[in-house]
Amino acid sequence: MSITGKRITMASIAVLATLLAGCSNPRAATTGNFAVAIRRYMSKQNENLCTQSLILPQVFDSQDAYGNVQQNDTTQYDDLEKAGVLTKSTRRVFHPAANAFVTAYTDTQTRYVLSAMGKRIASIGAADAPGYDVSFCYGKKVLDRVTNFTVPSANGPAILSRATYTYALTDVPSFATNAWFQAAFPDVKATLAGARTSRHHFMLLLTNNGWEVTQ
């Protein structure tokens, strides 16, 4: 090995030794420093956890213009009605003949709209014919703790470490724990169940001022 190569190797070893030394050095690889970086990153993201959006009001016809029975899957909407988020109604609707090939007919329409409770908790987005995009936000993720991390290693000029962490939830509304609401949105149930238990990861980069999340 050349003298230059030895110097680079010794310098790398010295940097890694410093990183693992700890103390109050913000550049040290410690669970405390990684926790600071992850909390800072999650705070900047400041994202609400929200369900997938639904289009509401939503109307389902029992048959089409040719008399074919519609196979409507209304399970999610029925679960939300049981949770008190939606109101369900049915009515008979007469459809006049559209042309010589489509005769007049009457079918049953089932309509779902936000209930009074649903209107209080819904996040209503842009218009999306025939209604609006509606979702429900149910809290925010914050750091619970950093459980472990990999020994920092060089990747080109960058020094990286992969941290494993668990999350906690804040500002969780009571409706998010409703069994029917969770049946309608299984992701909500999984997210709540994973708090403080499921493991997730962030890649962290060493900078002059300490560690930063790089995803």
C-alpha positions as CSV (number, residue, x, y, z in Angstrom):
1,M,0.0,0.0,0.0
2,S,1.2,3.5,-0.8
3,I,1.9,6.1,1.9
4,T,-1.1,8.2,0.5
5,G,-3.3,5.1,0.8
6,K,-2.2,4.5,4.4
7,R,-2.9,8.1,5.2
8,I,-6.5,7.8,3.8
9,T,-7.1,4.6,5.6
10,M,-5.9,5.9,8.9
11,A,-7.9,9.1,8.4
12,S,-11.1,7.0,7.8
13,I,-10.4,4.9,10.9
14,A,-9.9,8.1,12.9
15,V,-13.2,9.6,11.6
16,L,-15.2,6.4,12.4
17,A,-13.6,6.2,15.9
18,T,-14.7,9.8,16.5
19,L,-18.2,9.0,15.3
20,L,-18.6,6.1,17.7
21,A,-17.0,8.0,20.6
22,G,-20.3,9.6,21.7
23,C,-20.2,12.2,24.5
24,S,-21.7,15.6,23.5
25,N,-20.4,15.5,19.9
26,P,-23.4,16.0,17.5
27,R,-21.4,14.2,14.8
28,A,-21.1,11.1,17.0
29,A,-23.2,8.0,16.0
30,T,-25.5,7.6,18.9
31,T,-29.2,6.9,19.4
32,G,-29.6,10.3,20.9
33,N,-28.1,12.1,17.9
34,F,-30.1,10.0,15.5
35,A,-33.3,10.7,17.5
36,V,-32.7,14.4,17.3
37,A,-32.3,14.2,13.5
38,I,-35.4,12.0,13.0
39,R,-37.5,14.2,15.2
40,R,-36.4,17.3,13.3
41,Y,-37.2,15.6,10.0
42,M,-40.6,14.4,11.1
43,S,-41.4,17.8,12.5
44,K,-40.6,19.5,9.2
45,Q,-42.8,17.0,7.3
46,N,-45.6,17.7,9.8
47,E,-48.0,15.5,7.8
48,N,-51.4,14.4,9.0
49,L,-52.2,10.7,8.6
50,C,-55.3,10.6,6.4
51,T,-57.3,7.8,4.8
52,Q,-57.6,7.2,1.1
53,S,-60.2,9.6,-0.4
54,L,-63.8,8.7,-1.3
55,I,-66.1,10.5,-3.7
56,L,-69.2,11.7,-1.8
57,P,-72.1,11.8,-2.2
58,Q,-72.0,8.3,-3.8
59,V,-75.0,6.8,-5.6
60,F,-75.4,3.1,-6.6
61,D,-78.1,2.0,-9.0
62,S,-79.7,-1.5,-8.6
63,Q,-79.8,-2.1,-12.3
64,D,-78.6,-0.5,-15.6
65,A,-80.7,0.7,-18.5
66,Y,-80.9,-2.8,-20.0
67,G,-82.2,-4.4,-16.9
68,N,-79.0,-5.9,-15.8
69,V,-78.6,-6.2,-12.0
70,Q,-75.6,-4.1,-10.8
71,Q,-73.1,-6.0,-8.7
72,N,-72.3,-3.1,-6.4
73,D,-69.8,-3.6,-3.6
74,T,-70.9,-1.1,-0.9
75,T,-69.1,-2.8,2.0
76,Q,-66.9,0.2,2.7
77,Y,-69.7,2.6,2.6
78,D,-71.9,0.4,4.8
79,D,-69.1,0.1,7.4
80,L,-68.8,3.9,7.5
81,E,-72.5,4.2,8.0
82,K,-72.3,1.8,10.9
83,A,-69.5,4.0,12.3
84,G,-71.8,7.0,12.1
85,V,-69.7,8.8,9.5
86,L,-72.2,8.4,6.6
87,T,-75.9,8.4,6.2
88,K,-77.6,5.9,3.9
89,S,-80.9,6.3,2.1
90,T,-82.7,4.4,-0.7
91,R,-85.4,5.6,-3.2
92,R,-87.1,4.4,-6.3
93,V,-86.2,6.3,-9.4
94,F,-88.0,6.4,-12.7
95,H,-85.8,6.6,-15.8
96,P,-87.6,7.6,-19.0
97,A,-86.8,6.0,-22.3
98,A,-83.5,7.3,-23.6
99,N,-83.9,6.1,-27.2
100,A,-85.7,3.5,-29.3
101,F,-83.4,0.8,-27.9
102,V,-83.7,1.7,-24.2
103,T,-87.2,1.5,-22.7
104,A,-88.3,3.4,-19.6
105,Y,-87.6,1.6,-16.3
106,T,-87.6,2.1,-12.6
107,D,-84.8,1.0,-10.2
108,T,-83.7,1.5,-6.7
109,Q,-80.9,3.9,-5.9
110,T,-78.8,3.8,-2.7
111,R,-77.3,7.1,-1.7
112,Y,-74.5,7.7,0.8
113,V,-73.7,11.2,2.1
114,L,-71.8,12.5,5.1
115,S,-73.6,12.4,8.3
116,A,-73.6,15.4,10.8
117,M,-70.6,13.7,12.5
118,G,-69.0,13.0,9.2
119,K,-69.2,16.6,8.2
120,R,-67.4,17.6,11.4
121,I,-64.5,15.2,10.9
122,A,-64.1,15.0,7.1
123,S,-61.4,16.8,5.1
124,I,-63.2,17.8,1.9
125,G,-61.0,18.3,-1.1
126,A,-61.5,19.3,-4.7
127,A,-64.7,18.7,-6.6
128,D,-64.7,15.3,-8.4
129,A,-67.9,14.7,-10.3
130,P,-70.4,13.7,-9.2
131,G,-69.2,14.9,-5.7
132,Y,-66.1,15.8,-3.8
133,D,-62.9,14.0,-2.7
134,V,-63.4,13.3,1.0
135,S,-60.8,11.8,3.4
136,F,-60.5,11.5,7.2
137,C,-57.3,12.5,9.1
138,Y,-56.5,10.6,12.3
139,G,-53.3,12.0,13.9
140,K,-49.6,12.4,13.3
141,K,-46.6,10.1,13.6
142,V,-43.8,11.2,15.9
143,L,-40.6,9.4,17.0
144,D,-41.0,6.9,19.8
145,R,-37.4,5.7,20.0
146,V,-34.4,4.7,18.0
147,T,-33.8,1.0,18.6
148,N,-30.5,0.5,16.8
149,F,-28.3,1.6,13.9
150,T,-25.6,0.3,11.6
151,V,-22.0,1.3,12.1
152,P,-21.4,4.4,10.0
153,S,-19.7,3.6,6.7
154,A,-18.4,5.5,3.8
155,N,-20.3,5.5,0.5
156,G,-18.1,7.6,-1.8
157,P,-17.6,11.0,0.0
158,A,-20.7,10.4,2.2
159,I,-20.8,8.7,5.6
160,L,-24.1,7.0,6.2
161,S,-25.9,5.0,8.9
162,R,-29.2,3.2,8.8
163,A,-31.3,3.7,11.9
164,T,-34.2,1.6,13.0
165,Y,-36.9,3.3,14.9
166,T,-40.5,2.9,16.3
167,Y,-43.2,5.6,16.0
168,A,-45.8,6.9,18.4
169,L,-49.1,8.7,17.4
170,T,-50.4,12.0,18.6
171,D,-53.8,13.7,18.2
172,V,-55.6,10.5,17.5
173,P,-59.4,11.2,17.4
174,S,-61.9,8.8,19.0
175,F,-63.5,7.9,15.6
176,A,-60.2,6.3,14.5
177,T,-60.5,3.6,17.1
178,N,-64.1,2.7,16.0
179,A,-64.2,-1.0,14.8
180,W,-66.4,-0.2,11.9
181,F,-64.3,2.8,10.8
182,Q,-61.2,0.5,10.9
183,A,-63.1,-2.1,8.9
184,A,-63.7,0.5,6.2
185,F,-60.0,1.6,6.3
186,P,-57.7,-1.3,7.3
187,D,-54.7,0.9,7.0
188,V,-55.9,2.9,10.0
189,K,-56.1,-0.2,12.1
190,A,-52.6,-1.3,11.0
191,T,-51.1,2.1,11.7
192,L,-52.7,2.3,15.2
193,A,-51.7,-1.2,16.0
194,G,-48.1,-0.6,14.9
195,A,-47.5,2.3,17.2
196,R,-44.4,1.7,19.5
197,T,-44.0,-1.8,18.1
198,S,-43.4,-2.0,14.3
199,R,-39.9,-1.2,13.1
200,H,-39.1,1.3,10.4
201,H,-35.9,2.7,9.0
202,F,-34.3,6.0,8.0
203,M,-30.9,6.5,6.3
204,L,-28.9,9.2,7.9
205,L,-26.1,11.3,6.4
206,L,-23.3,12.9,8.4
207,T,-22.9,16.6,7.8
208,N,-20.7,19.3,9.3
209,N,-23.5,20.1,11.8
210,G,-24.4,16.6,12.7
211,W,-26.7,13.9,11.3
212,E,-29.6,14.5,8.8
213,V,-32.2,12.1,7.4
214,T,-31.8,11.4,3.7
215,Q,-34.5,8.8,3.5
